Amino acid sequence: MSLLSVAHLSKSFDGVQAIDDVSFDLEAGQLLALIGPNGAGKSTCFNMINGQLEPTAGEIRLDGHDIAGMRPRDIWRRGVGRTFQIAATFNSMTVLENVQMALLSHDRRIYRLFSRVASWKEDEAMALLDLVGMATHARRSCAVLAYGDVKRVELAIALANRPKLLLMDEPTAGMAPQERNELMALTARLAKERNIGVLFTEHSMDVVFSHADRLIVLARGRLIAQGDADTIRNDARVREVYLGTGASFSPRAALSAGASS
């Protein structure tokens, strides 16, 4: 059984079909890239899996349990971590305190927010920071960190609920090329070591082809191709969507591509 199984997923907004009959699977320990041109439906698909949007139709199963339509916090408690295109940390807190807050939430201790929490699970928080290479910055304010370091802190926060599935929305946006590849290499290593399935959206094709185990490609809300890097790189439909005008794209062709992939 796959860790994540998406079957016949669809979403419409006022009659506009943003996602149309999309199906794919993700295995534990695997990095799966969700790519496509602007307007392809990547964010809509991503946000349905995370619970920010409710599907019009279809199933989203995590470890065999249907999570479609559940609230984001309930999905998080089932073992789904999340990072965002624009890194989300508390600038008024230290690096360590940011991770401690995530651990507090995981243990349902948010009611202690205004209590003394300086020592709460400090060892566990430091271990997470050590994993992402940020332990030496633990006492610094997030407000003074370089953006690449903020992304590493955000990854530590996402790992605080010991996720089975990690959703990463444009994880390398705004980062320099070396930082991009270092972050994704770290993510790939953690995915293998901790048996975490990773689904990520990404515009940087060098990151995608270097680090993804498999890729799925959306265009106009439909799945047009899926496979490993070589399969996707040599797919004529994908090249047309990314490099050409896409004028000859048709829903019928996309359906055939999805069925044969």
Salt bridges, closest charged atoms under 4 A:
ASP20 OD2 - ARG222 NH2 2.60
ASP21 OD1 - HIS8 ND1 2.77
GLU59 OE1 - ARG61 NE 3.21
ASP63 OD2 - LYS164 NZ 3.06
ASP74 OD2 - ARG71 NE 2.93
ASP107 OD1 - HIS106 ND1 3.27
ASP107 OD2 - LYS121 NZ 2.47
GLU122 OE2 - ARG139 NH2 2.52
GLU124 OE1 - LYS121 NZ 3.53
GLU124 OE2 - ARG162 NH2 2.98
ASP169 OD2 - ARG82 NH2 3.65
GLU170 OE2 - HIS203 ND1 2.53
GLU182 OE1 - ARG152 NH2 3.88
GLU193 OE1 - ARG189 NH1 3.24
ASP206 OD2 - ARG180 NH2 3.58
ASP213 OD2 - LYS192 NZ 3.31
ASP230 OD1 - ARG233 NH1 2.88
ASP235 OD2 - ARG237 NH2 3.01
